[in-house]
Amino acid sequence: MLRVSHLTPIAPPALSALRLSLSPTLNLLSPSNVHKVSTFAHSQTSLSLIFRPSSLHSPSLSVKWVLQRMVGNPCPKASFSAESSSGDGREILVQHLLVKEDNLKLLVDLQQRVSGGEDLSDLAAEYSICPSKQEGGMLGWVRKGQMVPEFEEAAFNASLNKVVRCKTKFGWHLLQVLSEREESVLQDIQPEELHVKMQDPSFLDEAQLIDVREPEEVAQASLLGFQVLPLRKFGSWGPEITTKFNPQKDTYVMCHHGVRSLQVAKWLQTQGFKRVFNVSGGIHDYAQRVDPTIPTY
């Protein structure tokens, strides 16, 4: 049974039908639940359109396989050259169950059972026709602009923990908002802007700089102040991310071309990091546009 005390804030890949697009976002498990990665990955079917970073720099097959199955929360309206804002500054944690349009009687019965004390996640696992039933109906953290309009209106107007119903083109839903939080910011930063910031000595003290490339890449080209957290070794540093770094501080993420760093930046958002910046174009663009003394590869 899923309870709010041990919920995993993750949106299963197969839930893309409820979303407005298949724009990819890496949504890894929370650090306290990283040990569940394997179980979760095996419980999902991958979507061919979700995660195809053509310039991923030689990650191991096992890492790529896990990441492909941990992509969710597409952000169709988010612009990563500007702050990704939903309009009211909230994100909500939602679970739901879905039945066919002609099964309203079943939906009413299930709603009554919830009112009688049964858990929505248990009923979702048994009766829902949405693939999220494998995760007890958990949709993860969502913001305005991500969900189909009818579902979004019902969810963002629902009181915490109250089960409400709504109808979409997919059928009838029972949904429950389990928690809410202030929406975080994910923003692109251009190499020139980063370069200006790095000229200020206080910037290196106040900001958190993360390079997710592999050690052999860093040996060829690097920037002062960036802590190397190879994506291939996510299993070793992911569980400790909120103890090694402060989620309240501005955090900058860099890779070779900006693809891997964007995926990690999005994941950092799911871990509660309030302001995350992806270095646009990675160290390659930084070298070409700002500092030609840095080797390119």
N, C-alpha and C positions, 0 to 999 in steps of 0.2 A: 504494500500500500504506500502511495506517495503522500508524504506529509510535508508541510511547508518547511519544517525544520531541516529536511534533508533533500529538498528539491534540487535537481540539477538544472541550472539555467541554460537549457539548450533547446534549439528548435530542430527537430529531426528533418533531414533533407527532403523526405517525401511530402512534407507539408507545403511544398511550393505552390500547390494549387490555391491555397488561401492567400498567397502573396500576390502582389501586383506584377512581379517580374521575377526572372531568375538571376538577377544581378548578384554575384557571389560575395559572401561574407564568411570568413572563418569564425566559427563559434565553438571554440574548444570547451571542454569541461572545466568547471571551476577547479582551482588547485586542490581543494579538499576531496575532489572526486576524480582525479586524474586516473586513479587505478581502475575506473570503470570504462576507460576508453575502449578496451578490447571488446567488452561485453556489448557496449553501445554500437560499435562499428559492425559487429557481426549481426546485430538485430536490424540493420537498415539496408536498403538497396540503394546503390549509388545512382545519381542522376548525371547523364553524360554531359549536360550543359553547364554543370555547376562550377567545377573547378578545373580550369585548363590553363594554368600559368605557363605559357610557352617558354618563358625565360627562367623558369625555376632552375637553379644552378646545381644540377646533379644531386638532388636529395635522394636518400635511400628509398627503395621501393616501399618499405614498410611505413616510413614516415609519410610518403605521398599517399599511400593507400588510406592511412588513418585520416589525413587531412581531407581527402576527397569525401569521406563519409561523415565529416564533422562540420561540413559547411551548411549553414542555415541562415536565418534572419536576413534574407536579401534586402537591400536598402535601395529600392528603385529610384527614390527621389533624392537620395543623399548625394550631394556634390562634394567631392573630396578636394576641391580647390577652394571651398568655402565651408563655414561651419555647418554641420549637419543638424539642422534644427527641425523639430516636429511642429512647432507652433505653440505648444503650451509647456514645453520643458519637462514632460513626464515620459517615463517608460513604465510599462506595466508587465507583470509576470502573469501569464494566462494559461489556463488549462481548459479543455473543452471535450465534448463528445459530439459526434455528428451522426444523424440518421437520415434516411431518404425522405424526400419531400412528402411522400404519401404515408409516412409513418408518424404522423403527428400524435396519434394515440399513444404510441410507444414513448414518444418524447415526454408527453404529459405524465405518464406513469413513472418514468425515470426521474423526472423533476420532483414528483411526490416522494419517491424513495429517498432522494437526497434530503428533502425537507424532514423526512423521518429519521435521519441520522446516518444514512449510508454515504460512503465517500464517492465523490464524482470520479476520481481516478480509477476506482475499482469498477464502476459502471462503464467507464470509457473502455477499459481493457476488455470488457465482455461484450459490449453492444455497439461501440462506435464503428463506423465504416471508414473513418479516417485512419491512415497509416500511423498517426500519432498514438493510436491505441497501445502500441508497443511500449510507449513511454507514459502510459496512464493519461493520455490526452494532453501532455505538456507541449505547449507551443513556445515557451521561453519568453525572453524579454522582447517586447515590441514597442514601437513608437508610432505616432500618427504618420500616415502616408505609406505604411507597409502592407496593411491588410485591406481586403475588399471593403467597400464603404459600409455595408450593412453590419458586418461583424465589428468593424472599427467603432462605429457609433455606439453599438451596444456595449462593447468592452470598455470604452473610455468614459461612458456614463454610468457604469455599474459601480455599486458600492463594494468595498473590499470584502471578499469572502461570500458575497451574496451570489447565488446561482441564478442567472437570467437566461432567457432564450431569445433566439433571433433566427431569421430565415435569410439564407443567401442562395445564390444559384446552385450551390452544392447540396442544399438540403436544409434541415433544421438543426440548430446547434443549441446545446446547453453550454454556457461558459461561466467561468469563475475567475475573477481577478484576485490573485493571492497576495500580491505585494506591489508597491510602486516605488520609484526612485527618480531622482533628478536625472534628466537626460545628459549624457556626456557629449563631449565635442570631439569629432575626428576631422582633421584638416590637413590638406597638403601644404607643405612648405617648399618653396622653390630654393634651389641651391644658392642663389644670390642672397636671399633673405637669411638663410642659415649662416652663410659666410659672415654677414654683417653681425649677426648675433654672437658668433664665436669670437669676434674681436673684443668683446666685452668680457673681461676676466670673471665678472660675477656670474655670467651666464653658465659657465662650466660648473660653478658651485651650486647654482639654483636649479638647473635643468637636469633631467635624466636622459642619457644618450645610450641607445641600444643598437648594436650592429648584429643582425641575424645571419650574416654570411658565415661560410665555413672557414676554419682556420687557414686553409691553403689560399683562400681568396684574400683574407685579411693580410696575409704575408706579402701579397703582391701590391696592395693599396689599402691605406687606412687613413682615418681622421682622428686627430687627438681628442681624447675625452670619451670616446665611445667604448662601452663595455661590450665585449663579444659574447653573444648567446646564440650559438649555432642552431639553426632551425632543426638540423638533423638530430640534435641532442635535446629536443624539447622535453623529453621525459625526465631529464635530470634537473632542468631549471624551471619548468612550468609550475610544478607544485609549490615552489617557494617564491613565486614572482611577487606576491604582495608582502613578503617579509624582506626581500632584497631591495624592493623599490617602493616608493611612497605613491599610492594611487592619487594623492591630492596634488602632486607636483606635475608640472609640464613634462611630458615624456616624448622624446623624438626617436623614431625608428628608421633605420637605414639598411639597405641591402645593395645589390649590384645595380639593378634597374628600377627598383621601387615596387616590384610585384610581391615578393615574399614579405617585405616590410609592411605592405598594406594589409596583407592577411593577418600578420601578427598585431598590427595596430588595431584592427577590428576586434581581434580576440581580447586585447588589453581592455577595450571598452567593456566587454562582457565581464571582466574581472573587477570592474568598479573604478578604473582609471578615468579621471574626470576630463583631462585635456591631453589628447594624443595627436602627434604630428607625424605624418609620413613624409620622408624626404623624397620629393618627386624626382624620378629619374635615377635615384640612387647615387652611389659614389661615381658611377660612370658620367652622369651629367654634371656632377659637381666638378670632376676633373676637367671636362671639356669646356664648361662655361665659367668656371671660377678660378681653378688652380691647375694650370697645365703641368705643374711639376709632379702631380700625382699620376702614376702610371695608369693606363687603361688596359683592360684585358678582355 
